[in-house]
Amino acid sequence: MQVLLRDQDDDCFGLWMLQEGRLVEFAIPHTERIHQPAPPNEDFSPDPGRLRRTDQGNAQPEQTPEELRDTRSPW
């Protein structure tokens, strides 16, 4: 099964597939998921980040290093 999703905060679509029983996002050319730093504690909901196009010539926000991202699954 393949699922094409677009959230209200995204400016493009994301491709998701079930892989070994898990819903996994697959990269689409000219897109990148931008992650925010993890919240200070568990009182905040997990944030999946935003999917942004990289082929529009717009300034892209700096990507948060993996070790500073929220590791909880938002779905």
N, CA, C and O atoms as a Maestro MAE file, in Angstrom:
{
 s_m_m2io_version
 :::
 2.0.0
}

f_m_ct {
 s_m_title
 :::
 protein
 m_atom[300] {
  # First column is atom index #
  i_m_mmod_type
  r_m_x_coord
  r_m_y_coord
  r_m_z_coord
  i_m_residue_number
  s_m_chain_name
  s_m_pdb_residue_name
  s_m_pdb_atom_name
  i_m_atomic_number
  :::
  1 25 0.844 -1.163 0.000 1 A "MET " " N  " 7
  2 3 0.000 0.000 0.000 1 A "MET " " CA " 6
  3 2 0.893 1.230 0.000 1 A "MET " " C  " 6
  4 15 1.899 1.278 0.708 1 A "MET " " O  " 8
  5 25 0.524 2.208 -0.786 2 A "GLN " " N  " 7
  6 3 1.216 3.489 -0.807 2 A "GLN " " CA " 6
  7 2 0.219 4.575 -0.426 2 A "GLN " " C  " 6
  8 15 -0.945 4.528 -0.822 2 A "GLN " " O  " 8
  9 25 0.679 5.540 0.334 3 A "VAL " " N  " 7
  10 3 -0.182 6.635 0.778 3 A "VAL " " CA " 6
  11 2 0.526 7.938 0.448 3 A "VAL " " C  " 6
  12 15 1.695 8.124 0.786 3 A "VAL " " O  " 8
  13 25 -0.186 8.836 -0.211 4 A "LEU " " N  " 7
  14 3 0.350 10.153 -0.524 4 A "LEU " " CA " 6
  15 2 -0.368 11.149 0.376 4 A "LEU " " C  " 6
  16 15 -1.587 11.300 0.289 4 A "LEU " " O  " 8
  17 25 0.383 11.832 1.243 5 A "LEU " " N  " 7
  18 3 -0.205 12.731 2.239 5 A "LEU " " CA " 6
  19 2 0.251 14.162 2.040 5 A "LEU " " C  " 6
  20 15 1.363 14.429 1.584 5 A "LEU " " O  " 8
  21 25 -0.633 15.065 2.391 6 A "ARG " " N  " 7
  22 3 -0.277 16.483 2.411 6 A "ARG " " CA " 6
  23 2 -0.923 17.095 3.645 6 A "ARG " " C  " 6
  24 15 -2.146 17.072 3.791 6 A "ARG " " O  " 8
  25 25 -0.101 17.639 4.527 7 A "ASP " " N  " 7
  26 3 -0.578 18.273 5.751 7 A "ASP " " CA " 6
  27 2 -0.794 19.757 5.481 7 A "ASP " " C  " 6
  28 15 -0.264 20.295 4.510 7 A "ASP " " O  " 8
  29 25 -1.558 20.411 6.323 8 A "GLN " " N  " 7
  30 3 -1.829 21.838 6.142 8 A "GLN " " CA " 6
  31 2 -0.569 22.686 6.224 8 A "GLN " " C  " 6
  32 15 -0.530 23.774 5.648 8 A "GLN " " O  " 8
  33 25 0.467 22.217 6.926 9 A "ASP " " N  " 7
  34 3 1.709 22.978 7.056 9 A "ASP " " CA " 6
  35 2 2.735 22.638 5.978 9 A "ASP " " C  " 6
  36 15 3.758 23.313 5.863 9 A "ASP " " O  " 8
  37 25 2.469 21.602 5.190 10 A "ASP " " N  " 7
  38 3 3.415 21.188 4.157 10 A "ASP " " CA " 6
  39 2 3.114 21.917 2.856 10 A "ASP " " C  " 6
  40 15 1.965 22.258 2.575 10 A "ASP " " O  " 8
  41 25 4.167 22.157 2.057 11 A "ASP " " N  " 7
  42 3 3.938 22.774 0.751 11 A "ASP " " CA " 6
  43 2 4.114 21.765 -0.376 11 A "ASP " " C  " 6
  44 15 4.243 22.142 -1.541 11 A "ASP " " O  " 8
  45 25 4.119 20.473 -0.023 12 A "CYS " " N  " 7
  46 3 4.193 19.408 -1.018 12 A "CYS " " CA " 6
  47 2 3.671 18.116 -0.387 12 A "CYS " " C  " 6
  48 15 3.266 18.107 0.776 12 A "CYS " " O  " 8
  49 25 3.682 17.041 -1.149 13 A "PHE " " N  " 7
  50 3 3.165 15.769 -0.683 13 A "PHE " " CA " 6
  51 2 4.294 14.874 -0.201 13 A "PHE " " C  " 6
  52 15 5.439 15.024 -0.628 13 A "PHE " " O  " 8
  53 25 3.970 13.941 0.690 14 A "GLY " " N  " 7
  54 3 4.924 12.947 1.157 14 A "GLY " " CA " 6
  55 2 4.442 11.561 0.770 14 A "GLY " " C  " 6
  56 15 3.236 11.319 0.721 14 A "GLY " " O  " 8
  57 25 5.355 10.656 0.496 15 A "LEU " " N  " 7
  58 3 5.029 9.284 0.136 15 A "LEU " " CA " 6
  59 2 5.310 8.381 1.327 15 A "LEU " " C  " 6
  60 15 6.419 8.358 1.861 15 A "LEU " " O  " 8
  61 25 4.291 7.641 1.730 16 A "TRP " " N  " 7
  62 3 4.403 6.738 2.867 16 A "TRP " " CA " 6
  63 2 4.012 5.340 2.409 16 A "TRP " " C  " 6
  64 15 3.082 5.177 1.620 16 A "TRP " " O  " 8
  65 25 4.724 4.332 2.906 17 A "MET " " N  " 7
  66 3 4.422 2.941 2.557 17 A "MET " " CA " 6
  67 2 4.553 2.078 3.805 17 A "MET " " C  " 6
  68 15 5.305 2.397 4.726 17 A "MET " " O  " 8
  69 25 3.800 0.971 3.816 18 A "LEU " " N  " 7
  70 3 3.966 -0.009 4.880 18 A "LEU " " CA " 6
  71 2 5.163 -0.872 4.519 18 A "LEU " " C  " 6
  72 15 5.205 -1.466 3.441 18 A "LEU " " O  " 8
  73 25 6.126 -0.942 5.411 19 A "GLN " " N  " 7
  74 3 7.327 -1.731 5.201 19 A "GLN " " CA " 6
  75 2 7.565 -2.545 6.463 19 A "GLN " " C  " 6
  76 15 7.813 -1.986 7.531 19 A "GLN " " O  " 8
  77 25 7.490 -3.868 6.340 20 A "GLU " " N  " 7
  78 3 7.657 -4.766 7.479 20 A "GLU " " CA " 6
  79 2 6.710 -4.399 8.625 20 A "GLU " " C  " 6
  80 15 7.097 -4.434 9.793 20 A "GLU " " O  " 8
  81 25 5.477 -4.052 8.283 21 A "GLY " " N  " 7
  82 3 4.467 -3.746 9.277 21 A "GLY " " CA " 6
  83 2 4.528 -2.352 9.875 21 A "GLY " " C  " 6
  84 15 3.754 -2.039 10.780 21 A "GLY " " O  " 8
  85 25 5.428 -1.510 9.392 22 A "ARG " " N  " 7
  86 3 5.557 -0.136 9.898 22 A "ARG " " CA " 6
  87 2 5.277 0.856 8.783 22 A "ARG " " C  " 6
  88 15 5.608 0.602 7.625 22 A "ARG " " O  " 8
  89 25 4.672 1.981 9.125 23 A "LEU " " N  " 7
  90 3 4.455 3.058 8.173 23 A "LEU " " CA " 6
  91 2 5.739 3.865 8.085 23 A "LEU " " C  " 6
  92 15 6.188 4.437 9.078 23 A "LEU " " O  " 8
  93 25 6.332 3.911 6.887 24 A "VAL " " N  " 7
  94 3 7.639 4.521 6.678 24 A "VAL " " CA " 6
  95 2 7.538 5.577 5.586 24 A "VAL " " C  " 6
  96 15 6.912 5.354 4.550 24 A "VAL " " O  " 8
  97 25 8.157 6.722 5.826 25 A "GLU " " N  " 7
  98 3 8.180 7.777 4.805 25 A "GLU " " CA " 6
  99 2 9.336 7.528 3.844 25 A "GLU " " C  " 6
  100 15 10.457 7.242 4.267 25 A "GLU " " O  " 8
  101 25 9.054 7.640 2.551 26 A "PHE " " N  " 7
  102 3 10.076 7.487 1.527 26 A "PHE " " CA " 6
  103 2 10.382 8.850 0.929 26 A "PHE " " C  " 6
  104 15 9.485 9.663 0.703 26 A "PHE " " O  " 8
  105 25 11.641 9.080 0.681 27 A "ALA " " N  " 7
  106 3 12.070 10.371 0.130 27 A "ALA " " CA " 6
  107 2 11.561 10.535 -1.302 27 A "ALA " " C  " 6
  108 15 11.577 9.596 -2.098 27 A "ALA " " O  " 8
  109 25 11.117 11.732 -1.604 28 A "ILE " " N  " 7
  110 3 10.719 12.112 -2.960 28 A "ILE " " CA " 6
  111 2 11.739 13.151 -3.416 28 A "ILE " " C  " 6
  112 15 12.096 14.040 -2.644 28 A "ILE " " O  " 8
  113 25 12.216 13.052 -4.666 29 A "PRO " " N  " 7
  114 3 13.190 14.042 -5.134 29 A "PRO " " CA " 6
  115 2 12.705 15.474 -4.904 29 A "PRO " " C  " 6
  116 15 11.523 15.775 -5.071 29 A "PRO " " O  " 8
  117 25 13.613 16.328 -4.529 30 A "HIS " " N  " 7
  118 3 13.367 17.759 -4.316 30 A "HIS " " CA " 6
  119 2 12.501 18.048 -3.100 30 A "HIS " " C  " 6
  120 15 11.856 19.094 -3.034 30 A "HIS " " O  " 8
  121 25 12.479 17.125 -2.129 31 A "THR " " N  " 7
  122 3 11.779 17.373 -0.868 31 A "THR " " CA " 6
  123 2 12.702 17.026 0.290 31 A "THR " " C  " 6
  124 15 13.620 16.217 0.151 31 A "THR " " O  " 8
  125 25 12.448 17.642 1.418 32 A "GLU " " N  " 7
  126 3 13.220 17.363 2.631 32 A "GLU " " CA " 6
  127 2 12.326 17.641 3.831 32 A "GLU " " C  " 6
  128 15 11.606 18.639 3.859 32 A "GLU " " O  " 8
  129 25 12.375 16.756 4.820 33 A "ARG " " N  " 7
  130 3 11.624 16.982 6.050 33 A "ARG " " CA " 6
  131 2 12.515 17.780 6.998 33 A "ARG " " C  " 6
  132 15 13.629 17.367 7.320 33 A "ARG " " O  " 8
  133 25 12.006 18.922 7.435 34 A "ILE " " N  " 7
  134 3 12.724 19.808 8.349 34 A "ILE " " CA " 6
  135 2 12.195 19.546 9.756 34 A "ILE " " C  " 6
  136 15 11.000 19.686 10.013 34 A "ILE " " O  " 8
  137 25 13.088 19.166 10.660 35 A "HIS " " N  " 7
  138 3 12.698 18.843 12.033 35 A "HIS " " CA " 6
  139 2 13.026 19.998 12.972 35 A "HIS " " C  " 6
  140 15 14.041 20.679 12.825 35 A "HIS " " O  " 8
  141 25 12.144 20.191 13.930 36 A "GLN " " N  " 7
  142 3 12.361 21.167 14.989 36 A "GLN " " CA " 6
  143 2 13.130 20.483 16.118 36 A "GLN " " C  " 6
  144 15 13.114 19.257 16.216 36 A "GLN " " O  " 8
  145 25 13.801 21.255 16.967 37 A "PRO " " N  " 7
  146 3 14.436 20.647 18.147 37 A "PRO " " CA " 6
  147 2 13.381 19.993 19.043 37 A "PRO " " C  " 6
  148 15 12.225 20.414 19.059 37 A "PRO " " O  " 8
  149 25 13.783 18.975 19.777 38 A "ALA " " N  " 7
  150 3 12.864 18.267 20.677 38 A "ALA " " CA " 6
  151 2 12.326 19.226 21.736 38 A "ALA " " C  " 6
  152 15 13.027 20.149 22.150 38 A "ALA " " O  " 8
  153 25 11.080 19.014 22.178 39 A "PRO " " N  " 7
  154 3 10.546 19.858 23.250 39 A "PRO " " CA " 6
  155 2 11.290 19.592 24.559 39 A "PRO " " C  " 6
  156 15 11.973 18.576 24.691 39 A "PRO " " O  " 8
  157 25 11.160 20.492 25.514 40 A "PRO " " N  " 7
  158 3 11.917 20.359 26.770 40 A "PRO " " CA " 6
  159 2 11.492 19.175 27.639 40 A "PRO " " C  " 6
  160 15 12.273 18.702 28.465 40 A "PRO " " O  " 8
  161 25 10.245 18.689 27.457 41 A "ASN " " N  " 7
  162 3 9.791 17.553 28.262 41 A "ASN " " CA " 6
  163 2 8.660 16.822 27.549 41 A "ASN " " C  " 6
  164 15 8.252 17.217 26.457 41 A "ASN " " O  " 8
  165 25 8.156 15.760 28.163 42 A "GLU " " N  " 7
  166 3 7.124 14.909 27.555 42 A "GLU " " CA " 6
  167 2 5.723 15.528 27.598 42 A "GLU " " C  " 6
  168 15 4.775 14.922 27.100 42 A "GLU " " O  " 8
  169 25 5.575 16.713 28.178 43 A "ASP " " N  " 7
  170 3 4.270 17.376 28.220 43 A "ASP " " CA " 6
  171 2 3.844 17.853 26.831 43 A "ASP " " C  " 6
  172 15 2.664 18.121 26.599 43 A "ASP " " O  " 8
  173 25 4.785 17.958 25.923 44 A "PHE " " N  " 7
  174 3 4.504 18.419 24.568 44 A "PHE " " CA " 6
  175 2 4.290 17.225 23.644 44 A "PHE " " C  " 6
  176 15 4.920 16.180 23.813 44 A "PHE " " O  " 8
  177 25 3.410 17.382 22.678 45 A "SER " " N  " 7
  178 3 3.163 16.319 21.693 45 A "SER " " CA " 6
  179 2 4.361 16.173 20.764 45 A "SER " " C  " 6
  180 15 5.073 17.146 20.515 45 A "SER " " O  " 8
  181 25 4.595 14.953 20.243 46 A "PRO " " N  " 7
  182 3 5.675 14.766 19.267 46 A "PRO " " CA " 6
  183 2 5.402 15.587 18.009 46 A "PRO " " C  " 6
  184 15 4.248 15.739 17.606 46 A "PRO " " O  " 8
  185 25 6.435 16.105 17.398 47 A "ASP " " N  " 7
  186 3 6.310 16.939 16.196 47 A "ASP " " CA " 6
  187 2 6.997 16.227 15.034 47 A "ASP " " C  " 6
  188 15 8.196 15.958 15.106 47 A "ASP " " O  " 8
  189 25 6.258 15.914 13.955 48 A "PRO " " N  " 7
  190 3 6.864 15.218 12.824 48 A "PRO " " CA " 6
  191 2 7.725 16.112 11.937 48 A "PRO " " C  " 6
  192 15 8.406 15.615 11.040 48 A "PRO " " O  " 8
  193 25 7.705 17.411 12.172 49 A "GLY " " N  " 7
  194 3 8.442 18.333 11.316 49 A "GLY " " CA " 6
  195 2 7.600 18.748 10.119 49 A "GLY " " C  " 6
  196 15 6.402 18.471 10.057 49 A "GLY " " O  " 8
  197 25 8.242 19.413 9.178 50 A "ARG " " N  " 7
  198 3 7.540 19.887 7.980 50 A "ARG " " CA " 6
  199 2 8.250 19.384 6.737 50 A "ARG " " C  " 6
  200 15 9.476 19.283 6.704 50 A "ARG " " O  " 8
  201 25 7.476 19.075 5.730 51 A "LEU " " N  " 7
  202 3 8.024 18.655 4.457 51 A "LEU " " CA " 6
  203 2 8.119 19.888 3.560 51 A "LEU " " C  " 6
  204 15 7.126 20.581 3.338 51 A "LEU " " O  " 8
  205 25 9.324 20.156 3.046 52 A "ARG " " N  " 7
  206 3 9.554 21.356 2.235 52 A "ARG " " CA " 6
  207 2 10.138 20.988 0.886 52 A "ARG " " C  " 6
  208 15 10.900 20.029 0.759 52 A "ARG " " O  " 8
  209 25 9.774 21.757 -0.106 53 A "ARG " " N  " 7
  210 3 10.379 21.599 -1.432 53 A "ARG " " CA " 6
  211 2 11.753 22.248 -1.428 53 A "ARG " " C  " 6
  212 15 11.954 23.293 -0.808 53 A "ARG " " O  " 8
  213 25 12.689 21.629 -2.117 54 A "THR " " N  " 7
  214 3 14.051 22.157 -2.177 54 A "THR " " CA " 6
  215 2 14.399 22.689 -3.556 54 A "THR " " C  " 6
  216 15 15.516 23.159 -3.772 54 A "THR " " O  " 8
  217 25 13.460 22.623 -4.493 55 A "ASP " " N  " 7
  218 3 13.740 23.029 -5.875 55 A "ASP " " CA " 6
  219 2 13.140 24.377 -6.247 55 A "ASP " " C  " 6
  220 15 13.070 24.713 -7.429 55 A "ASP " " O  " 8
  221 25 12.711 25.145 -5.271 56 A "GLN " " N  " 7
  222 3 12.059 26.427 -5.548 56 A "GLN " " CA " 6
  223 2 12.993 27.623 -5.409 56 A "GLN " " C  " 6
  224 15 12.590 28.751 -5.692 56 A "GLN " " O  " 8
  225 25 14.225 27.401 -4.981 57 A "GLY " " N  " 7
  226 3 15.171 28.494 -4.825 57 A "GLY " " CA " 6
  227 2 14.942 29.333 -3.584 57 A "GLY " " C  " 6
  228 15 15.578 30.373 -3.415 57 A "GLY " " O  " 8
  229 25 14.039 28.897 -2.710 58 A "ASN " " N  " 7
  230 3 13.770 29.628 -1.473 58 A "ASN " " CA " 6
  231 2 14.817 29.276 -0.421 58 A "ASN " " C  " 6
  232 15 15.389 28.185 -0.444 58 A "ASN " " O  " 8
  233 25 15.060 30.187 0.481 59 A "ALA " " N  " 7
  234 3 15.974 29.908 1.589 59 A "ALA " " CA " 6
  235 2 15.369 28.809 2.450 59 A "ALA " " C  " 6
  236 15 14.196 28.881 2.819 59 A "ALA " " O  " 8
  237 25 16.152 27.805 2.768 60 A "GLN " " N  " 7
  238 3 15.681 26.686 3.573 60 A "GLN " " CA " 6
  239 2 16.123 26.873 5.026 60 A "GLN " " C  " 6
  240 15 17.239 27.325 5.285 60 A "GLN " " O  " 8
  241 25 15.251 26.526 5.968 61 A "PRO " " N  " 7
  242 3 15.666 26.602 7.368 61 A "PRO " " CA " 6
  243 2 16.765 25.583 7.634 61 A "PRO " " C  " 6
  244 15 16.864 24.570 6.941 61 A "PRO " " O  " 8
  245 25 17.574 25.850 8.621 62 A "GLU " " N  " 7
  246 3 18.652 24.932 8.974 62 A "GLU " " CA " 6
  247 2 18.068 23.681 9.615 62 A "GLU " " C  " 6
  248 15 17.182 23.765 10.465 62 A "GLU " " O  " 8
  249 25 18.567 22.532 9.207 63 A "GLN " " N  " 7
  250 3 18.096 21.260 9.734 63 A "GLN " " CA " 6
  251 2 18.626 21.051 11.155 63 A "GLN " " C  " 6
  252 15 19.801 21.293 11.430 63 A "GLN " " O  " 8
  253 25 17.751 20.604 12.044 64 A "THR " " N  " 7
  254 3 18.148 20.281 13.411 64 A "THR " " CA " 6
  255 2 18.955 18.983 13.391 64 A "THR " " C  " 6
  256 15 18.523 18.009 12.775 64 A "THR " " O  " 8
  257 25 20.111 18.946 14.044 65 A "PRO " " N  " 7
  258 3 20.895 17.698 14.091 65 A "PRO " " CA " 6
  259 2 20.063 16.559 14.684 65 A "PRO " " C  " 6
  260 15 19.233 16.788 15.563 65 A "PRO " " O  " 8
  261 25 20.283 15.345 14.208 66 A "GLU " " N  " 7
  262 3 19.493 14.188 14.641 66 A "GLU " " CA " 6
  263 2 19.469 14.008 16.155 66 A "GLU " " C  " 6
  264 15 18.439 13.643 16.720 66 A "GLU " " O  " 8
  265 25 20.596 14.262 16.812 67 A "GLU " " N  " 7
  266 3 20.642 14.028 18.259 67 A "GLU " " CA " 6
  267 2 19.804 15.039 19.046 67 A "GLU " " C  " 6
  268 15 19.562 14.833 20.235 67 A "GLU " " O  " 8
  269 25 19.363 16.107 18.420 68 A "LEU " " N  " 7
  270 3 18.537 17.112 19.097 68 A "LEU " " CA " 6
  271 2 17.056 17.021 18.730 68 A "LEU " " C  " 6
  272 15 16.244 17.798 19.233 68 A "LEU " " O  " 8
  273 25 16.703 16.083 17.862 69 A "ARG " " N  " 7
  274 3 15.312 15.917 17.437 69 A "ARG " " CA " 6
  275 2 14.543 15.063 18.429 69 A "ARG " " C  " 6
  276 15 15.128 14.313 19.210 69 A "ARG " " O  " 8
  277 25 13.218 15.189 18.387 70 A "ASP " " N  " 7
  278 3 12.330 14.374 19.204 70 A "ASP " " CA " 6
  279 2 12.308 12.972 18.600 70 A "ASP " " C  " 6
  280 15 11.993 12.822 17.420 70 A "ASP " " O  " 8
  281 25 12.632 11.955 19.373 71 A "THR " " N  " 7
  282 3 12.675 10.586 18.852 71 A "THR " " CA " 6
  283 2 11.345 9.850 18.987 71 A "THR " " C  " 6
  284 15 11.216 8.719 18.520 71 A "THR " " O  " 8
  285 25 10.352 10.482 19.623 72 A "ARG " " N  " 7
  286 3 9.044 9.841 19.758 72 A "ARG " " CA " 6
  287 2 8.319 9.860 18.429 72 A "ARG " " C  " 6
  288 15 8.433 10.825 17.673 72 A "ARG " " O  " 8
  289 25 7.576 8.807 18.135 73 A "SER " " N  " 7
  290 3 6.811 8.737 16.896 73 A "SER " " CA " 6
  291 2 5.560 9.611 16.994 73 A "SER " " C  " 6
  292 15 4.808 9.490 17.961 73 A "SER " " O  " 8
  293 25 5.322 10.486 16.018 74 A "PRO " " N  " 7
  294 3 4.129 11.328 16.060 74 A "PRO " " CA " 6
  295 2 2.882 10.594 15.542 74 A "PRO " " C  " 6
  296 15 1.781 11.136 15.646 74 A "PRO " " O  " 8
  297 25 3.016 9.397 14.996 75 A "TRP " " N  " 7
  298 3 1.855 8.657 14.492 75 A "TRP " " CA " 6
  299 2 1.771 7.301 15.093 75 A "TRP " " C  " 6
  300 15 0.853 6.543 14.780 75 A "TRP " " O  " 8
  :::
 }
 m_bond[299] {
  # First column is bond index #
  i_m_from
  i_m_to
  i_m_order
  :::
  1 1 2 1
  2 2 3 1
  3 3 4 2
  4 3 5 1
  5 5 6 1
  6 6 7 1
  7 7 8 2
  8 7 9 1
  9 9 10 1
  10 10 11 1
  11 11 12 2
  12 11 13 1
  13 13 14 1
  14 14 15 1
  15 15 16 2
  16 15 17 1
  17 17 18 1
  18 18 19 1
  19 19 20 2
  20 19 21 1
  21 21 22 1
  22 22 23 1
  23 23 24 2
  24 23 25 1
  25 25 26 1
  26 26 27 1
  27 27 28 2
  28 27 29 1
  29 29 30 1
  30 30 31 1
  31 31 32 2
  32 31 33 1
  33 33 34 1
  34 34 35 1
  35 35 36 2
  36 35 37 1
  37 37 38 1
  38 38 39 1
  39 39 40 2
  40 39 41 1
  41 41 42 1
  42 42 43 1
  43 43 44 2
  44 43 45 1
  45 45 46 1
  46 46 47 1
  47 47 48 2
  48 47 49 1
  49 49 50 1
  50 50 51 1
  51 51 52 2
  52 51 53 1
  53 53 54 1
  54 54 55 1
  55 55 56 2
  56 55 57 1
  57 57 58 1
  58 58 59 1
  59 59 60 2
  60 59 61 1
  61 61 62 1
  62 62 63 1
  63 63 64 2
  64 63 65 1
  65 65 66 1
  66 66 67 1
  67 67 68 2
  68 67 69 1
  69 69 70 1
  70 70 71 1
  71 71 72 2
  72 71 73 1
  73 73 74 1
  74 74 75 1
  75 75 76 2
  76 75 77 1
  77 77 78 1
  78 78 79 1
  79 79 80 2
  80 79 81 1
  81 81 82 1
  82 82 83 1
  83 83 84 2
  84 83 85 1
  85 85 86 1
  86 86 87 1
  87 87 88 2
  88 87 89 1
  89 89 90 1
  90 90 91 1
  91 91 92 2
  92 91 93 1
  93 93 94 1
  94 94 95 1
  95 95 96 2
  96 95 97 1
  97 97 98 1
  98 98 99 1
  99 99 100 2
  100 99 101 1
  101 101 102 1
  102 102 103 1
  103 103 104 2
  104 103 105 1
  105 105 106 1
  106 106 107 1
  107 107 108 2
  108 107 109 1
  109 109 110 1
  110 110 111 1
  111 111 112 2
  112 111 113 1
  113 113 114 1
  114 114 115 1
  115 115 116 2
  116 115 117 1
  117 117 118 1
  118 118 119 1
  119 119 120 2
  120 119 121 1
  121 121 122 1
  122 122 123 1
  123 123 124 2
  124 123 125 1
  125 125 126 1
  126 126 127 1
  127 127 128 2
  128 127 129 1
  129 129 130 1
  130 130 131 1
  131 131 132 2
  132 131 133 1
  133 133 134 1
  134 134 135 1
  135 135 136 2
  136 135 137 1
  137 137 138 1
  138 138 139 1
  139 139 140 2
  140 139 141 1
  141 141 142 1
  142 142 143 1
  143 143 144 2
  144 143 145 1
  145 145 146 1
  146 146 147 1
  147 147 148 2
  148 147 149 1
  149 149 150 1
  150 150 151 1
  151 151 152 2
  152 151 153 1
  153 153 154 1
  154 154 155 1
  155 155 156 2
  156 155 157 1
  157 157 158 1
  158 158 159 1
  159 159 160 2
  160 159 161 1
  161 161 162 1
  162 162 163 1
  163 163 164 2
  164 163 165 1
  165 165 166 1
  166 166 167 1
  167 167 168 2
  168 167 169 1
  169 169 170 1
  170 170 171 1
  171 171 172 2
  172 171 173 1
  173 173 174 1
  174 174 175 1
  175 175 176 2
  176 175 177 1
  177 177 178 1
  178 178 179 1
  179 179 180 2
  180 179 181 1
  181 181 182 1
  182 182 183 1
  183 183 184 2
  184 183 185 1
  185 185 186 1
  186 186 187 1
  187 187 188 2
  188 187 189 1
  189 189 190 1
  190 190 191 1
  191 191 192 2
  192 191 193 1
  193 193 194 1
  194 194 195 1
  195 195 196 2
  196 195 197 1
  197 197 198 1
  198 198 199 1
  199 199 200 2
  200 199 201 1
  201 201 202 1
  202 202 203 1
  203 203 204 2
  204 203 205 1
  205 205 206 1
  206 206 207 1
  207 207 208 2
  208 207 209 1
  209 209 210 1
  210 210 211 1
  211 211 212 2
  212 211 213 1
  213 213 214 1
  214 214 215 1
  215 215 216 2
  216 215 217 1
  217 217 218 1
  218 218 219 1
  219 219 220 2
  220 219 221 1
  221 221 222 1
  222 222 223 1
  223 223 224 2
  224 223 225 1
  225 225 226 1
  226 226 227 1
  227 227 228 2
  228 227 229 1
  229 229 230 1
  230 230 231 1
  231 231 232 2
  232 231 233 1
  233 233 234 1
  234 234 235 1
  235 235 236 2
  236 235 237 1
  237 237 238 1
  238 238 239 1
  239 239 240 2
  240 239 241 1
  241 241 242 1
  242 242 243 1
  243 243 244 2
  244 243 245 1
  245 245 246 1
  246 246 247 1
  247 247 248 2
  248 247 249 1
  249 249 250 1
  250 250 251 1
  251 251 252 2
  252 251 253 1
  253 253 254 1
  254 254 255 1
  255 255 256 2
  256 255 257 1
  257 257 258 1
  258 258 259 1
  259 259 260 2
  260 259 261 1
  261 261 262 1
  262 262 263 1
  263 263 264 2
  264 263 265 1
  265 265 266 1
  266 266 267 1
  267 267 268 2
  268 267 269 1
  269 269 270 1
  270 270 271 1
  271 271 272 2
  272 271 273 1
  273 273 274 1
  274 274 275 1
  275 275 276 2
  276 275 277 1
  277 277 278 1
  278 278 279 1
  279 279 280 2
  280 279 281 1
  281 281 282 1
  282 282 283 1
  283 283 284 2
  284 283 285 1
  285 285 286 1
  286 286 287 1
  287 287 288 2
  288 287 289 1
  289 289 290 1
  290 290 291 1
  291 291 292 2
  292 291 293 1
  293 293 294 1
  294 294 295 1
  295 295 296 2
  296 295 297 1
  297 297 298 1
  298 298 299 1
  299 299 300 2
  :::
 }
}
